[in-house]
Amino acid sequence: MFSTEIHYEVITFSIGDTKAGTKMGKLQLKNTEDDTILKKEKQQITDEIDELLNKKSGLHGITGLDPDFREIEQASYDEDKPNAKVAINIFSKIEAQFIAKYAVSLRGLDAIVFTGGIGEIRP
């Protein structure tokens, strides 16, 4: 007899350069049989999902461009790359939602600081 269970937990954060925003943080596939072939297939599936969610999603997944926000911003002015503008709009909306949630929870904000690829390079 064979059965499969999928266990996951949801992690919420903003869209990233190569990472999806809100996503499954941990994926674990289980079956009731101890079969080496099935174990290899489950690991391959888990690895593929991890690759997709952590390296081929986010701004890179939307645009197909290098996830450097400077490149995406520059491409947004190019009519041949409409997904760059879409990516910036999605990013802006998600960031605004996160900022609003924190502002309400904290009863106000004194400053907003962007770090990483978005904040460390642009003034």
Phi and psi in radians as a Rosetta constraint file:
Dihedral C 1 N 2 CA 2 C 2 CIRCULARHARMONIC -2.282 0.35
Dihedral N 2 CA 2 C 2 N 3 CIRCULARHARMONIC 2.321 0.35
Dihedral C 2 N 3 CA 3 C 3 CIRCULARHARMONIC -2.473 0.35
Dihedral N 3 CA 3 C 3 N 4 CIRCULARHARMONIC 2.665 0.35
Dihedral C 3 N 4 CA 4 C 4 CIRCULARHARMONIC -2.181 0.35
Dihedral N 4 CA 4 C 4 N 5 CIRCULARHARMONIC 2.392 0.35
Dihedral C 4 N 5 CA 5 C 5 CIRCULARHARMONIC -2.119 0.35
Dihedral N 5 CA 5 C 5 N 6 CIRCULARHARMONIC 2.489 0.35
Dihedral C 5 N 6 CA 6 C 6 CIRCULARHARMONIC -2.079 0.35
Dihedral N 6 CA 6 C 6 N 7 CIRCULARHARMONIC 2.132 0.35
Dihedral C 6 N 7 CA 7 C 7 CIRCULARHARMONIC -1.954 0.35
Dihedral N 7 CA 7 C 7 N 8 CIRCULARHARMONIC 2.375 0.35
Dihedral C 7 N 8 CA 8 C 8 CIRCULARHARMONIC -2.660 0.35
Dihedral N 8 CA 8 C 8 N 9 CIRCULARHARMONIC 2.808 0.35
Dihedral C 8 N 9 CA 9 C 9 CIRCULARHARMONIC -2.225 0.35
Dihedral N 9 CA 9 C 9 N 10 CIRCULARHARMONIC 2.615 0.35
Dihedral C 9 N 10 CA 10 C 10 CIRCULARHARMONIC -1.710 0.35
Dihedral N 10 CA 10 C 10 N 11 CIRCULARHARMONIC 2.290 0.35
Dihedral C 10 N 11 CA 11 C 11 CIRCULARHARMONIC -2.025 0.35
Dihedral N 11 CA 11 C 11 N 12 CIRCULARHARMONIC 2.271 0.35
Dihedral C 11 N 12 CA 12 C 12 CIRCULARHARMONIC -1.882 0.35
Dihedral N 12 CA 12 C 12 N 13 CIRCULARHARMONIC 2.177 0.35
Dihedral C 12 N 13 CA 13 C 13 CIRCULARHARMONIC -2.772 0.35
Dihedral N 13 CA 13 C 13 N 14 CIRCULARHARMONIC 3.020 0.35
Dihedral C 13 N 14 CA 14 C 14 CIRCULARHARMONIC -1.240 0.35
Dihedral N 14 CA 14 C 14 N 15 CIRCULARHARMONIC 2.794 0.35
Dihedral C 14 N 15 CA 15 C 15 CIRCULARHARMONIC -1.079 0.35
Dihedral N 15 CA 15 C 15 N 16 CIRCULARHARMONIC 2.473 0.35
Dihedral C 15 N 16 CA 16 C 16 CIRCULARHARMONIC -1.985 0.35
Dihedral N 16 CA 16 C 16 N 17 CIRCULARHARMONIC -3.037 0.35
Dihedral C 16 N 17 CA 17 C 17 CIRCULARHARMONIC -1.148 0.35
Dihedral N 17 CA 17 C 17 N 18 CIRCULARHARMONIC -0.795 0.35
Dihedral C 17 N 18 CA 18 C 18 CIRCULARHARMONIC -2.149 0.35
Dihedral N 18 CA 18 C 18 N 19 CIRCULARHARMONIC -0.030 0.35
Dihedral C 18 N 19 CA 19 C 19 CIRCULARHARMONIC -1.881 0.35
Dihedral N 19 CA 19 C 19 N 20 CIRCULARHARMONIC 2.536 0.35
Dihedral C 19 N 20 CA 20 C 20 CIRCULARHARMONIC -1.174 0.35
Dihedral N 20 CA 20 C 20 N 21 CIRCULARHARMONIC 2.782 0.35
Dihedral C 20 N 21 CA 21 C 21 CIRCULARHARMONIC -1.289 0.35
Dihedral N 21 CA 21 C 21 N 22 CIRCULARHARMONIC -1.992 0.35
Dihedral C 21 N 22 CA 22 C 22 CIRCULARHARMONIC -1.079 0.35
Dihedral N 22 CA 22 C 22 N 23 CIRCULARHARMONIC 2.241 0.35
Dihedral C 22 N 23 CA 23 C 23 CIRCULARHARMONIC -2.729 0.35
Dihedral N 23 CA 23 C 23 N 24 CIRCULARHARMONIC 3.085 0.35
Dihedral C 23 N 24 CA 24 C 24 CIRCULARHARMONIC -1.320 0.35
Dihedral N 24 CA 24 C 24 N 25 CIRCULARHARMONIC 2.172 0.35
Dihedral C 24 N 25 CA 25 C 25 CIRCULARHARMONIC -1.457 0.35
Dihedral N 25 CA 25 C 25 N 26 CIRCULARHARMONIC -0.555 0.35
Dihedral C 25 N 26 CA 26 C 26 CIRCULARHARMONIC -2.445 0.35
Dihedral N 26 CA 26 C 26 N 27 CIRCULARHARMONIC 2.272 0.35
Dihedral C 26 N 27 CA 27 C 27 CIRCULARHARMONIC -2.129 0.35
Dihedral N 27 CA 27 C 27 N 28 CIRCULARHARMONIC 2.249 0.35
Dihedral C 27 N 28 CA 28 C 28 CIRCULARHARMONIC -2.369 0.35
Dihedral N 28 CA 28 C 28 N 29 CIRCULARHARMONIC 2.109 0.35
Dihedral C 28 N 29 CA 29 C 29 CIRCULARHARMONIC -1.748 0.35
Dihedral N 29 CA 29 C 29 N 30 CIRCULARHARMONIC 2.334 0.35
Dihedral C 29 N 30 CA 30 C 30 CIRCULARHARMONIC -2.256 0.35
Dihedral N 30 CA 30 C 30 N 31 CIRCULARHARMONIC 2.567 0.35
Dihedral C 30 N 31 CA 31 C 31 CIRCULARHARMONIC -2.357 0.35
Dihedral N 31 CA 31 C 31 N 32 CIRCULARHARMONIC 2.910 0.35
Dihedral C 31 N 32 CA 32 C 32 CIRCULARHARMONIC -1.556 0.35
Dihedral N 32 CA 32 C 32 N 33 CIRCULARHARMONIC -0.210 0.35
Dihedral C 32 N 33 CA 33 C 33 CIRCULARHARMONIC -1.766 0.35
Dihedral N 33 CA 33 C 33 N 34 CIRCULARHARMONIC 2.609 0.35
Dihedral C 33 N 34 CA 34 C 34 CIRCULARHARMONIC -1.734 0.35
Dihedral N 34 CA 34 C 34 N 35 CIRCULARHARMONIC 1.364 0.35
Dihedral C 34 N 35 CA 35 C 35 CIRCULARHARMONIC -2.035 0.35
Dihedral N 35 CA 35 C 35 N 36 CIRCULARHARMONIC 2.150 0.35
Dihedral C 35 N 36 CA 36 C 36 CIRCULARHARMONIC -1.062 0.35
Dihedral N 36 CA 36 C 36 N 37 CIRCULARHARMONIC -0.709 0.35
Dihedral C 36 N 37 CA 37 C 37 CIRCULARHARMONIC -1.102 0.35
Dihedral N 37 CA 37 C 37 N 38 CIRCULARHARMONIC -0.774 0.35
Dihedral C 37 N 38 CA 38 C 38 CIRCULARHARMONIC -1.130 0.35
Dihedral N 38 CA 38 C 38 N 39 CIRCULARHARMONIC -0.654 0.35
Dihedral C 38 N 39 CA 39 C 39 CIRCULARHARMONIC -1.076 0.35
Dihedral N 39 CA 39 C 39 N 40 CIRCULARHARMONIC -0.755 0.35
Dihedral C 39 N 40 CA 40 C 40 CIRCULARHARMONIC -1.122 0.35
Dihedral N 40 CA 40 C 40 N 41 CIRCULARHARMONIC -0.737 0.35
Dihedral C 40 N 41 CA 41 C 41 CIRCULARHARMONIC -1.133 0.35
Dihedral N 41 CA 41 C 41 N 42 CIRCULARHARMONIC -0.727 0.35
Dihedral C 41 N 42 CA 42 C 42 CIRCULARHARMONIC -1.098 0.35
Dihedral N 42 CA 42 C 42 N 43 CIRCULARHARMONIC -0.736 0.35
Dihedral C 42 N 43 CA 43 C 43 CIRCULARHARMONIC -1.133 0.35
Dihedral N 43 CA 43 C 43 N 44 CIRCULARHARMONIC -0.697 0.35
Dihedral C 43 N 44 CA 44 C 44 CIRCULARHARMONIC -1.110 0.35
Dihedral N 44 CA 44 C 44 N 45 CIRCULARHARMONIC -0.764 0.35
Dihedral C 44 N 45 CA 45 C 45 CIRCULARHARMONIC -1.090 0.35
Dihedral N 45 CA 45 C 45 N 46 CIRCULARHARMONIC -0.805 0.35
Dihedral C 45 N 46 CA 46 C 46 CIRCULARHARMONIC -1.062 0.35
Dihedral N 46 CA 46 C 46 N 47 CIRCULARHARMONIC -0.757 0.35
Dihedral C 46 N 47 CA 47 C 47 CIRCULARHARMONIC -1.110 0.35
Dihedral N 47 CA 47 C 47 N 48 CIRCULARHARMONIC -0.712 0.35
Dihedral C 47 N 48 CA 48 C 48 CIRCULARHARMONIC -1.148 0.35
Dihedral N 48 CA 48 C 48 N 49 CIRCULARHARMONIC -0.707 0.35
Dihedral C 48 N 49 CA 49 C 49 CIRCULARHARMONIC -1.158 0.35
Dihedral N 49 CA 49 C 49 N 50 CIRCULARHARMONIC -0.731 0.35
Dihedral C 49 N 50 CA 50 C 50 CIRCULARHARMONIC -1.074 0.35
Dihedral N 50 CA 50 C 50 N 51 CIRCULARHARMONIC -0.757 0.35
Dihedral C 50 N 51 CA 51 C 51 CIRCULARHARMONIC -1.069 0.35
Dihedral N 51 CA 51 C 51 N 52 CIRCULARHARMONIC -0.782 0.35
Dihedral C 51 N 52 CA 52 C 52 CIRCULARHARMONIC -1.119 0.35
Dihedral N 52 CA 52 C 52 N 53 CIRCULARHARMONIC -0.822 0.35
Dihedral C 52 N 53 CA 53 C 53 CIRCULARHARMONIC -1.327 0.35
Dihedral N 53 CA 53 C 53 N 54 CIRCULARHARMONIC -0.520 0.35
Dihedral C 53 N 54 CA 54 C 54 CIRCULARHARMONIC -1.852 0.35
Dihedral N 54 CA 54 C 54 N 55 CIRCULARHARMONIC -0.239 0.35
Dihedral C 54 N 55 CA 55 C 55 CIRCULARHARMONIC -2.283 0.35
Dihedral N 55 CA 55 C 55 N 56 CIRCULARHARMONIC -0.282 0.35
Dihedral C 55 N 56 CA 56 C 56 CIRCULARHARMONIC -2.194 0.35
Dihedral N 56 CA 56 C 56 N 57 CIRCULARHARMONIC 0.343 0.35
Dihedral C 56 N 57 CA 57 C 57 CIRCULARHARMONIC -2.011 0.35
Dihedral N 57 CA 57 C 57 N 58 CIRCULARHARMONIC -2.745 0.35
Dihedral C 57 N 58 CA 58 C 58 CIRCULARHARMONIC 1.087 0.35
Dihedral N 58 CA 58 C 58 N 59 CIRCULARHARMONIC -2.604 0.35
Dihedral C 58 N 59 CA 59 C 59 CIRCULARHARMONIC -1.059 0.35
Dihedral N 59 CA 59 C 59 N 60 CIRCULARHARMONIC -0.667 0.35
Dihedral C 59 N 60 CA 60 C 60 CIRCULARHARMONIC -1.121 0.35
Dihedral N 60 CA 60 C 60 N 61 CIRCULARHARMONIC -0.750 0.35
Dihedral C 60 N 61 CA 61 C 61 CIRCULARHARMONIC -1.137 0.35
Dihedral N 61 CA 61 C 61 N 62 CIRCULARHARMONIC -0.604 0.35
Dihedral C 61 N 62 CA 62 C 62 CIRCULARHARMONIC -1.289 0.35
Dihedral N 62 CA 62 C 62 N 63 CIRCULARHARMONIC -0.753 0.35
Dihedral C 62 N 63 CA 63 C 63 CIRCULARHARMONIC -1.660 0.35
Dihedral N 63 CA 63 C 63 N 64 CIRCULARHARMONIC -0.517 0.35
Dihedral C 63 N 64 CA 64 C 64 CIRCULARHARMONIC 1.352 0.35
Dihedral N 64 CA 64 C 64 N 65 CIRCULARHARMONIC 0.091 0.35
Dihedral C 64 N 65 CA 65 C 65 CIRCULARHARMONIC -1.696 0.35
Dihedral N 65 CA 65 C 65 N 66 CIRCULARHARMONIC 2.971 0.35
Dihedral C 65 N 66 CA 66 C 66 CIRCULARHARMONIC -0.949 0.35
Dihedral N 66 CA 66 C 66 N 67 CIRCULARHARMONIC 2.380 0.35
Dihedral C 66 N 67 CA 67 C 67 CIRCULARHARMONIC -1.259 0.35
Dihedral N 67 CA 67 C 67 N 68 CIRCULARHARMONIC 0.141 0.35
Dihedral C 67 N 68 CA 68 C 68 CIRCULARHARMONIC -1.164 0.35
Dihedral N 68 CA 68 C 68 N 69 CIRCULARHARMONIC 2.089 0.35
Dihedral C 68 N 69 CA 69 C 69 CIRCULARHARMONIC -1.054 0.35
Dihedral N 69 CA 69 C 69 N 70 CIRCULARHARMONIC -0.514 0.35
Dihedral C 69 N 70 CA 70 C 70 CIRCULARHARMONIC -1.090 0.35
Dihedral N 70 CA 70 C 70 N 71 CIRCULARHARMONIC -0.741 0.35
Dihedral C 70 N 71 CA 71 C 71 CIRCULARHARMONIC -1.167 0.35
Dihedral N 71 CA 71 C 71 N 72 CIRCULARHARMONIC -0.702 0.35
Dihedral C 71 N 72 CA 72 C 72 CIRCULARHARMONIC -1.150 0.35
Dihedral N 72 CA 72 C 72 N 73 CIRCULARHARMONIC -0.746 0.35
Dihedral C 72 N 73 CA 73 C 73 CIRCULARHARMONIC -1.085 0.35
Dihedral N 73 CA 73 C 73 N 74 CIRCULARHARMONIC -0.767 0.35
Dihedral C 73 N 74 CA 74 C 74 CIRCULARHARMONIC -1.105 0.35
Dihedral N 74 CA 74 C 74 N 75 CIRCULARHARMONIC -0.730 0.35
Dihedral C 74 N 75 CA 75 C 75 CIRCULARHARMONIC -1.173 0.35
Dihedral N 75 CA 75 C 75 N 76 CIRCULARHARMONIC -0.408 0.35
Dihedral C 75 N 76 CA 76 C 76 CIRCULARHARMONIC -1.147 0.35
Dihedral N 76 CA 76 C 76 N 77 CIRCULARHARMONIC -0.320 0.35
Dihedral C 76 N 77 CA 77 C 77 CIRCULARHARMONIC -1.518 0.35
Dihedral N 77 CA 77 C 77 N 78 CIRCULARHARMONIC -0.167 0.35
Dihedral C 77 N 78 CA 78 C 78 CIRCULARHARMONIC -1.618 0.35
Dihedral N 78 CA 78 C 78 N 79 CIRCULARHARMONIC 2.120 0.35
Dihedral C 78 N 79 CA 79 C 79 CIRCULARHARMONIC -1.144 0.35
Dihedral N 79 CA 79 C 79 N 80 CIRCULARHARMONIC -0.341 0.35
Dihedral C 79 N 80 CA 80 C 80 CIRCULARHARMONIC -1.375 0.35
Dihedral N 80 CA 80 C 80 N 81 CIRCULARHARMONIC -0.125 0.35
Dihedral C 80 N 81 CA 81 C 81 CIRCULARHARMONIC -2.240 0.35
Dihedral N 81 CA 81 C 81 N 82 CIRCULARHARMONIC 1.145 0.35
Dihedral C 81 N 82 CA 82 C 82 CIRCULARHARMONIC -1.135 0.35
Dihedral N 82 CA 82 C 82 N 83 CIRCULARHARMONIC -0.420 0.35
Dihedral C 82 N 83 CA 83 C 83 CIRCULARHARMONIC -1.189 0.35
Dihedral N 83 CA 83 C 83 N 84 CIRCULARHARMONIC -0.380 0.35
Dihedral C 83 N 84 CA 84 C 84 CIRCULARHARMONIC -1.140 0.35
Dihedral N 84 CA 84 C 84 N 85 CIRCULARHARMONIC -0.748 0.35
Dihedral C 84 N 85 CA 85 C 85 CIRCULARHARMONIC -1.171 0.35
Dihedral N 85 CA 85 C 85 N 86 CIRCULARHARMONIC -0.685 0.35
Dihedral C 85 N 86 CA 86 C 86 CIRCULARHARMONIC -1.067 0.35
Dihedral N 86 CA 86 C 86 N 87 CIRCULARHARMONIC -0.777 0.35
Dihedral C 86 N 87 CA 87 C 87 CIRCULARHARMONIC -1.062 0.35
Dihedral N 87 CA 87 C 87 N 88 CIRCULARHARMONIC -0.744 0.35
Dihedral C 87 N 88 CA 88 C 88 CIRCULARHARMONIC -1.134 0.35
Dihedral N 88 CA 88 C 88 N 89 CIRCULARHARMONIC -0.713 0.35
Dihedral C 88 N 89 CA 89 C 89 CIRCULARHARMONIC -1.122 0.35
Dihedral N 89 CA 89 C 89 N 90 CIRCULARHARMONIC -0.744 0.35
Dihedral C 89 N 90 CA 90 C 90 CIRCULARHARMONIC -1.108 0.35
Dihedral N 90 CA 90 C 90 N 91 CIRCULARHARMONIC -0.833 0.35
Dihedral C 90 N 91 CA 91 C 91 CIRCULARHARMONIC -1.013 0.35
Dihedral N 91 CA 91 C 91 N 92 CIRCULARHARMONIC -0.814 0.35
Dihedral C 91 N 92 CA 92 C 92 CIRCULARHARMONIC -1.076 0.35
Dihedral N 92 CA 92 C 92 N 93 CIRCULARHARMONIC -0.752 0.35
Dihedral C 92 N 93 CA 93 C 93 CIRCULARHARMONIC -1.121 0.35
Dihedral N 93 CA 93 C 93 N 94 CIRCULARHARMONIC -0.803 0.35
Dihedral C 93 N 94 CA 94 C 94 CIRCULARHARMONIC -1.129 0.35
Dihedral N 94 CA 94 C 94 N 95 CIRCULARHARMONIC -0.744 0.35
Dihedral C 94 N 95 CA 95 C 95 CIRCULARHARMONIC -1.098 0.35
Dihedral N 95 CA 95 C 95 N 96 CIRCULARHARMONIC -0.747 0.35
Dihedral C 95 N 96 CA 96 C 96 CIRCULARHARMONIC -1.069 0.35
Dihedral N 96 CA 96 C 96 N 97 CIRCULARHARMONIC -0.688 0.35
Dihedral C 96 N 97 CA 97 C 97 CIRCULARHARMONIC -1.129 0.35
Dihedral N 97 CA 97 C 97 N 98 CIRCULARHARMONIC -0.760 0.35
Dihedral C 97 N 98 CA 98 C 98 CIRCULARHARMONIC -1.104 0.35
Dihedral N 98 CA 98 C 98 N 99 CIRCULARHARMONIC -0.779 0.35
Dihedral C 98 N 99 CA 99 C 99 CIRCULARHARMONIC -1.087 0.35
Dihedral N 99 CA 99 C 99 N 100 CIRCULARHARMONIC -0.761 0.35
Dihedral C 99 N 100 CA 100 C 100 CIRCULARHARMONIC -1.087 0.35
Dihedral N 100 CA 100 C 100 N 101 CIRCULARHARMONIC -0.740 0.35
Dihedral C 100 N 101 CA 101 C 101 CIRCULARHARMONIC -1.075 0.35
Dihedral N 101 CA 101 C 101 N 102 CIRCULARHARMONIC -0.795 0.35
Dihedral C 101 N 102 CA 102 C 102 CIRCULARHARMONIC -1.194 0.35
Dihedral N 102 CA 102 C 102 N 103 CIRCULARHARMONIC -0.684 0.35
Dihedral C 102 N 103 CA 103 C 103 CIRCULARHARMONIC -1.058 0.35
Dihedral N 103 CA 103 C 103 N 104 CIRCULARHARMONIC -0.723 0.35
Dihedral C 103 N 104 CA 104 C 104 CIRCULARHARMONIC -1.189 0.35
Dihedral N 104 CA 104 C 104 N 105 CIRCULARHARMONIC -0.823 0.35
Dihedral C 104 N 105 CA 105 C 105 CIRCULARHARMONIC -1.068 0.35
Dihedral N 105 CA 105 C 105 N 106 CIRCULARHARMONIC -0.658 0.35
Dihedral C 105 N 106 CA 106 C 106 CIRCULARHARMONIC -1.595 0.35
Dihedral N 106 CA 106 C 106 N 107 CIRCULARHARMONIC -0.026 0.35
Dihedral C 106 N 107 CA 107 C 107 CIRCULARHARMONIC 1.012 0.35
Dihedral N 107 CA 107 C 107 N 108 CIRCULARHARMONIC 0.796 0.35
Dihedral C 107 N 108 CA 108 C 108 CIRCULARHARMONIC 2.086 0.35
Dihedral N 108 CA 108 C 108 N 109 CIRCULARHARMONIC 2.843 0.35
Dihedral C 108 N 109 CA 109 C 109 CIRCULARHARMONIC -2.324 0.35
Dihedral N 109 CA 109 C 109 N 110 CIRCULARHARMONIC 2.536 0.35
Dihedral C 109 N 110 CA 110 C 110 CIRCULARHARMONIC -1.662 0.35
Dihedral N 110 CA 110 C 110 N 111 CIRCULARHARMONIC -0.564 0.35
Dihedral C 110 N 111 CA 111 C 111 CIRCULARHARMONIC -2.756 0.35
Dihedral N 111 CA 111 C 111 N 112 CIRCULARHARMONIC 2.731 0.35
Dihedral C 111 N 112 CA 112 C 112 CIRCULARHARMONIC -2.188 0.35
Dihedral N 112 CA 112 C 112 N 113 CIRCULARHARMONIC 2.190 0.35
Dihedral C 112 N 113 CA 113 C 113 CIRCULARHARMONIC -2.157 0.35
Dihedral N 113 CA 113 C 113 N 114 CIRCULARHARMONIC 2.156 0.35
Dihedral C 113 N 114 CA 114 C 114 CIRCULARHARMONIC -1.669 0.35
Dihedral N 114 CA 114 C 114 N 115 CIRCULARHARMONIC 2.322 0.35
Dihedral C 114 N 115 CA 115 C 115 CIRCULARHARMONIC -2.103 0.35
Dihedral N 115 CA 115 C 115 N 116 CIRCULARHARMONIC -3.074 0.35
Dihedral C 115 N 116 CA 116 C 116 CIRCULARHARMONIC 1.248 0.35
Dihedral N 116 CA 116 C 116 N 117 CIRCULARHARMONIC -2.683 0.35
Dihedral C 116 N 117 CA 117 C 117 CIRCULARHARMONIC -1.084 0.35
Dihedral N 117 CA 117 C 117 N 118 CIRCULARHARMONIC -0.396 0.35
Dihedral C 117 N 118 CA 118 C 118 CIRCULARHARMONIC -1.550 0.35
Dihedral N 118 CA 118 C 118 N 119 CIRCULARHARMONIC -0.693 0.35
Dihedral C 118 N 119 CA 119 C 119 CIRCULARHARMONIC -1.676 0.35
Dihedral N 119 CA 119 C 119 N 120 CIRCULARHARMONIC -0.434 0.35
Dihedral C 119 N 120 CA 120 C 120 CIRCULARHARMONIC -1.427 0.35
Dihedral N 120 CA 120 C 120 N 121 CIRCULARHARMONIC -0.309 0.35
Dihedral C 120 N 121 CA 121 C 121 CIRCULARHARMONIC -1.830 0.35
Dihedral N 121 CA 121 C 121 N 122 CIRCULARHARMONIC -0.721 0.35
Dihedral C 121 N 122 CA 122 C 122 CIRCULARHARMONIC -1.538 0.35
Dihedral N 122 CA 122 C 122 N 123 CIRCULARHARMONIC 2.479 0.35
